[in-house]
Amino acid sequence: MARTKLRKWDSAEHLKTEDDVSLYLEACLDEAGDDAAFIVKALGTIARAKGMTQLSRDTGLGRESLYKALSGEGNPSFATILKVTSALGIRLHARAALE
C-alpha cells in the first residue's frame, strides 16, 4: 500500500489576492467572537503571506518582534495592530452587531 505524504495546512500559502486577504480576515473576525488572539494570529498569517521582511520595513518594527507579536501568543498594543494593518493595506471598519 502506498503511503500518502501530508503537509501541515498553511493559510498564508492561499492568500494570493487582496480579495483573498479581505475574505480571510472577514471570516476570522466572524469566527473569533471575543478571542483577540485569534485575530492577531490571522493578521500574522496575512503578514507571512505578504512578506514579514517588507512588513518590518514598512512598520519600522523588528521582524522577530512582529513574528512574536502576531503569533497569537503575543500581546501587541493596539498601536502595533494599527501599524500592521496600515502597512498591509487593510482598513478596519465598524458595523452594528446583528443579533
C-alpha positions in Angstrom: 0.0 0.0 0.0 1.4 3.4 -1.0 1.9 6.0 1.7 0.3 9.4 1.3 2.5 12.2 2.4 0.7 15.1 4.1 1.8 18.6 4.8 0.5 20.9 7.6 -2.1 23.4 6.2 -0.8 26.9 6.0 -3.4 29.5 5.1 -0.7 32.0 4.1 0.0 29.9 1.0 -3.5 30.6 -0.2 -3.7 34.4 0.3 -2.7 35.5 -3.2 -5.0 38.5 -3.9 -6.4 41.4 -1.9 -9.8 39.8 -2.1 -8.4 36.6 -0.6 -7.0 38.6 2.3 -10.2 40.6 2.8 -12.4 37.5 2.8 -10.0 35.6 5.1 -9.8 38.4 7.6 -13.6 38.9 7.5 -14.1 35.2 8.1 -11.7 35.2 11.0 -13.4 38.3 12.6 -16.8 36.5 12.3 -15.4 33.3 13.8 -13.3 34.8 16.6 -16.0 36.2 18.8 -14.1 37.9 21.7 -10.9 35.9 21.1 -8.3 38.7 20.4 -5.5 36.2 20.0 -7.4 34.6 17.0 -7.5 37.9 15.2 -3.8 38.6 16.0 -2.9 35.2 14.6 -4.9 35.9 11.5 -3.0 39.2 11.0 0.2 37.2 11.4 -0.9 34.8 8.7 -1.7 37.7 6.3 1.7 39.2 7.2 3.5 36.0 6.4 1.6 35.8 3.1 2.7 39.4 2.2 6.2 39.1 3.5 7.4 39.7 7.0 10.6 41.4 6.0 8.8 44.0 3.9 6.2 44.5 6.8 9.1 45.1 9.1 10.5 47.8 6.9 7.0 49.4 6.4 6.2 49.5 10.1 9.6 50.2 11.5 9.2 47.2 13.8 11.7 44.4 14.1 11.0 41.2 12.2 11.4 39.0 15.2 9.2 41.3 17.2 6.5 41.1 14.6 6.6 37.3 14.5 6.2 37.2 18.3 3.5 39.9 18.4 1.5 38.3 15.6 1.9 34.7 16.7 -1.4 34.6 18.6 0.6 34.2 21.8 1.9 37.7 21.8 0.0 40.7 23.2 0.6 43.5 20.7 -0.6 47.0 21.5 -3.4 48.5 19.5 -0.8 50.9 18.1 1.1 47.9 16.7 -2.1 46.5 15.2 -2.8 49.8 13.5 0.7 50.0 12.1 0.5 46.4 10.8 -3.0 46.8 9.2 -1.9 50.1 7.6 1.3 48.5 6.2 -0.7 45.5 4.9 -3.2 47.8 3.2 -6.1 46.7 5.4 -8.7 49.1 6.7 -10.7 48.3 9.8 -14.4 49.1 9.6 -17.1 49.2 12.3 -20.6 48.0 11.8 -23.5 47.3 14.1 -23.6 43.8 15.6 -26.5 41.8 14.3 -28.1 39.6 16.9 
